[in-house]
Amino acid sequence: MKDNFNINRFGKLIKKELSERVPMMVKVAAILSLILVGFWLTYTIFKNDPVVSASARVIYLYIATFFTVVMGPFNMYKGFNHHKKGLDYISLPASVPEKFFSMIIVSLIVMPLVVFGSILATDTLITIINPSVFNGFIFIDPSFLNFSSSSLADIIILPLFCLLGNLLYRGNKVVKTFLTVAGAYIVFIMIVAFLFLYVFKDQMEAVQGMQLQFKLTVENLSELYKNEVFEGYPAIKITIAVLAVLYNIGFPVGALTGAYYRMKTIQY
């Protein structure tokens, strides 16, 4: 089949995908929601003065959702590149772009949203039933929508690499994917460290001598670029900009491109 995108065919594929995979989504959502219920019951029974703040429950909501989006490709499409199990999927009457976007929507968007909605609804119900323990609704807590552009990049990079790893590796997918991501992250950190500790050593010592407060980490490169402390050091500022683009755009786009290429060229 040609690599064209037909919206009607894509709609039928999405419908088929959801009908087959919604039960797994509901199962995962139920388990993670029941963990919250179990925590509520345990905390109520064993604490003398039980109060669980909304911000603390927001943390659980986001951790559970992030865990879901990271594991989504493995849960939903584990057998895609299997020598035998993958033949059924690859033989579907849909083009590679249609299957690729369907995989992204089902595993990285719909499944996390189902889990997110389930936990949010469970937490809201418990808050209504027992407000003395679950203090305040989490959706009105300031931390509920406290995101920055850098945190958004941190959120999407790992799931996209998991999408790539699930298509790239045939066995021990999770372990190999996380080892690959850890290796790439270490190499990137080493490059950053080499540049700022050796290439720009004198400039960095001069900046630190000004006793100005800034934090140099991979995650805050975008914010660091805006820091006026580097206005007098154009070489450092350009380097930070390049590293920020590579981390926030290059890595996600590279993972998506690699995943698409792998799907297009996979051999059974």
C-alpha positions as CSV (number, residue, x, y, z in Angstrom):
1,M,0.0,0.0,0.0
2,K,1.3,3.5,-0.9
3,D,2.4,5.8,1.9
4,N,-0.6,8.1,1.5
5,F,-2.8,9.3,4.2
6,N,-6.6,8.6,3.8
7,I,-8.7,10.2,6.5
8,N,-11.6,7.7,6.1
9,R,-9.3,4.7,6.3
10,F,-7.4,6.3,9.2
11,G,-10.7,6.7,11.1
12,K,-11.6,3.0,10.6
13,L,-8.2,2.1,11.9
14,I,-8.5,4.2,15.0
15,K,-11.9,2.8,15.7
16,K,-10.6,-0.8,15.4
17,E,-7.5,0.1,17.5
18,L,-9.6,1.5,20.3
19,S,-12.1,-1.3,20.3
20,E,-9.3,-3.8,20.8
21,R,-7.2,-1.8,23.3
22,V,-9.7,0.0,25.5
23,P,-10.1,-3.0,27.8
24,M,-6.3,-2.8,28.6
25,M,-6.6,1.0,29.1
26,V,-9.5,0.5,31.5
27,K,-7.6,-2.2,33.4
28,V,-4.5,0.0,33.9
29,A,-6.7,3.0,34.9
30,A,-8.6,0.9,37.4
31,I,-5.4,-0.5,39.0
32,L,-3.9,3.0,39.4
33,S,-7.2,4.4,40.7
34,L,-7.5,1.6,43.2
35,I,-4.0,2.3,44.5
36,L,-5.3,5.8,45.3
37,V,-8.3,4.3,47.1
38,G,-6.0,2.0,49.0
39,F,-3.8,4.8,50.0
40,W,-6.9,6.8,51.2
41,L,-8.2,3.9,53.3
42,T,-4.7,3.1,54.8
43,Y,-4.1,6.7,55.6
44,T,-7.5,7.0,57.3
45,I,-7.1,3.9,59.4
46,F,-3.5,4.3,60.6
47,K,-3.2,8.1,61.0
48,N,-4.5,9.9,64.1
49,D,-5.0,13.2,62.2
50,P,-5.1,12.3,58.5
51,V,-4.9,15.1,56.1
52,V,-3.6,14.6,52.5
53,S,-3.1,17.9,50.7
54,A,-4.2,18.5,47.2
55,S,-0.7,19.2,46.0
56,A,0.5,15.8,47.3
57,R,-2.2,14.1,45.4
58,V,-1.4,16.1,42.2
59,I,2.1,14.5,42.4
60,Y,0.6,11.0,42.4
61,L,-1.7,12.0,39.5
62,Y,1.2,13.2,37.4
63,I,3.5,10.3,38.3
64,A,0.9,7.7,37.5
65,T,0.0,9.4,34.2
66,F,3.7,9.8,33.2
67,F,4.3,6.1,34.1
68,T,1.3,5.3,31.8
69,V,2.6,7.4,28.9
70,V,6.1,5.9,29.2
71,M,4.8,2.3,29.3
72,G,2.0,3.0,26.7
73,P,3.9,1.8,23.6
74,F,5.1,-1.4,25.4
75,N,1.6,-2.1,26.7
76,M,-0.4,-1.4,23.6
77,Y,2.0,-2.5,20.8
78,K,4.4,-5.0,22.4
79,G,4.0,-7.5,19.6
80,F,4.2,-5.1,16.7
81,N,7.7,-6.2,15.5
82,H,7.4,-9.8,16.7
83,H,8.2,-12.3,13.9
84,K,4.8,-13.9,14.1
85,K,2.5,-11.7,16.2
86,G,3.3,-8.6,14.2
87,L,2.2,-10.0,10.9
88,D,-1.5,-9.4,11.8
89,Y,-0.9,-5.8,12.4
90,I,1.3,-5.1,9.5
91,S,-1.2,-6.8,7.2
92,L,-4.0,-4.3,8.1
93,P,-5.3,-2.4,5.1
94,A,-3.7,1.0,6.2
95,S,-0.6,2.9,5.1
96,V,2.4,3.4,7.3
97,P,1.6,7.0,8.2
98,E,-1.9,5.9,9.2
99,K,-0.6,3.2,11.5
100,F,2.1,5.4,12.9
101,F,-0.3,8.2,13.9
102,S,-2.7,5.7,15.2
103,M,0.0,4.2,17.4
104,I,0.9,7.6,18.7
105,I,-2.7,8.6,19.4
106,V,-3.7,5.3,21.1
107,S,-0.5,4.8,23.2
108,L,0.7,8.3,23.9
109,I,-2.5,10.3,24.1
110,V,-5.7,8.3,24.6
111,M,-4.3,5.8,27.2
112,P,-2.7,8.5,29.4
113,L,-5.9,10.6,29.2
114,V,-8.0,7.6,30.3
115,V,-5.7,7.0,33.3
116,F,-5.6,10.8,34.0
117,G,-9.4,11.1,33.9
118,S,-9.9,7.9,36.0
119,I,-7.5,9.0,38.8
120,L,-8.9,12.6,38.7
121,A,-12.5,11.3,39.0
122,T,-11.5,8.9,41.8
123,D,-9.8,11.6,43.7
124,T,-12.7,14.0,43.3
125,L,-15.2,11.4,44.5
126,I,-13.1,10.7,47.6
127,T,-12.7,14.4,48.3
128,I,-16.5,14.8,48.2
129,I,-17.0,11.7,50.4
130,N,-14.3,12.4,52.9
131,P,-13.0,16.1,52.7
132,S,-11.4,15.9,56.1
133,V,-8.8,13.5,54.7
134,F,-8.5,14.5,51.1
135,N,-8.3,18.2,51.7
136,G,-9.3,20.3,48.6
137,F,-10.0,19.4,45.0
138,I,-6.7,18.8,43.0
139,F,-8.0,20.5,39.9
140,I,-8.1,23.9,41.7
141,D,-4.7,23.5,43.3
142,P,-2.0,25.9,41.9
143,S,0.3,23.0,41.1
144,F,-2.3,21.3,38.9
145,L,-1.3,23.3,35.8
146,N,2.1,24.4,36.9
147,F,4.1,23.7,33.7
148,S,6.9,25.4,31.8
149,S,8.2,24.9,28.3
150,S,11.2,23.0,29.7
151,S,9.1,20.7,31.8
152,L,6.9,19.9,28.8
153,A,10.0,18.9,26.9
154,D,11.1,16.6,29.7
155,I,7.7,15.0,29.7
156,I,7.6,14.2,26.0
157,I,11.2,13.1,25.4
158,L,11.1,9.8,27.3
159,P,7.8,8.6,25.9
160,L,8.9,9.3,22.3
161,F,12.1,7.3,22.9
162,C,9.9,4.5,24.4
163,L,7.9,4.6,21.2
164,L,11.1,4.2,19.2
165,G,12.5,1.5,21.5
166,N,9.4,-0.5,21.3
167,L,9.7,-0.6,17.5
168,L,13.5,-1.0,17.4
169,Y,14.0,-3.9,19.8
170,R,12.3,-7.3,19.6
171,G,13.2,-8.6,23.0
172,N,13.7,-7.1,26.4
173,K,12.2,-3.9,25.0
174,V,11.9,-2.0,28.3
175,V,15.4,-2.7,29.6
176,K,17.1,-2.0,26.3
177,T,15.1,1.2,25.7
178,F,15.9,2.6,29.1
179,L,19.6,1.6,28.8
180,T,19.7,3.4,25.4
181,V,18.0,6.5,26.8
182,A,20.3,6.6,29.8
183,G,23.4,6.2,27.6
184,A,22.3,9.0,25.3
185,Y,21.5,11.2,28.3
186,I,25.0,10.6,29.8
187,V,26.7,11.4,26.5
188,F,24.7,14.6,26.3
189,I,25.6,15.6,29.8
190,M,29.3,14.8,29.1
191,I,29.2,17.1,26.1
192,V,27.6,19.9,28.2
193,A,30.2,19.4,31.0
194,F,33.1,19.4,28.5
195,L,32.0,22.6,26.9
196,F,31.4,24.6,30.1
197,L,34.3,23.1,32.2
198,Y,37.0,23.1,29.5
199,V,36.1,25.0,26.3
200,F,34.5,27.9,28.2
201,K,36.5,27.5,31.4
202,D,37.8,31.1,31.6
203,Q,34.5,32.7,30.7
204,M,32.6,30.6,33.3
205,E,35.1,31.5,36.0
206,A,34.6,35.1,35.1
207,V,30.8,34.7,35.3
208,Q,31.1,32.9,38.7
209,G,33.4,35.6,39.9
210,M,30.5,38.1,39.5
211,Q,28.7,36.1,42.3
212,L,25.6,35.9,40.1
213,Q,23.1,33.1,40.8
214,F,22.3,30.7,38.1
215,K,21.9,26.9,37.8
216,L,23.5,25.0,34.9
217,T,21.6,21.8,34.2
218,V,20.4,20.1,31.1
219,E,16.8,20.6,32.0
220,N,17.0,24.4,32.4
221,L,19.0,25.3,29.2
222,S,16.0,27.2,27.7
223,E,15.7,29.4,30.9
224,L,19.5,29.7,31.0
225,Y,19.6,31.1,27.5
226,K,17.4,34.0,28.7
227,N,19.6,34.8,31.6
228,E,21.2,38.2,31.1
229,V,24.4,37.1,32.8
230,F,25.6,35.7,29.5
231,E,24.8,38.8,27.4
232,G,28.5,39.7,27.4
233,Y,29.5,36.2,26.3
234,P,28.0,35.6,22.9
235,A,29.9,32.3,22.3
236,I,28.4,30.8,25.5
237,K,25.0,32.1,24.7
238,I,25.0,30.6,21.2
239,T,26.2,27.3,22.6
240,I,23.4,27.2,25.1
241,A,20.9,28.0,22.4
242,V,22.2,25.1,20.2
243,L,22.2,22.7,23.2
244,A,18.6,23.8,24.1
245,V,17.3,23.3,20.6
246,L,19.0,19.9,20.4
247,Y,17.5,18.8,23.8
248,N,14.0,20.3,23.4
249,I,13.5,19.8,19.7
250,G,16.2,17.6,18.3
251,F,15.7,14.7,20.6
252,P,11.9,14.5,20.3
253,V,11.9,15.0,16.5
254,G,14.8,12.5,16.2
255,A,12.9,9.9,18.2
256,L,9.7,10.4,16.1
257,T,11.7,10.2,12.8
258,G,13.5,7.1,13.9
259,A,10.3,5.4,15.0
260,Y,8.6,6.2,11.7
261,Y,11.6,5.0,9.7
262,R,11.7,1.8,11.7
263,M,8.0,1.2,11.1
264,K,8.4,1.8,7.4
265,T,11.4,-0.4,6.9
266,I,10.8,-3.2,9.4
267,Q,11.3,-6.7,8.1
268,Y,9.5,-9.8,9.4
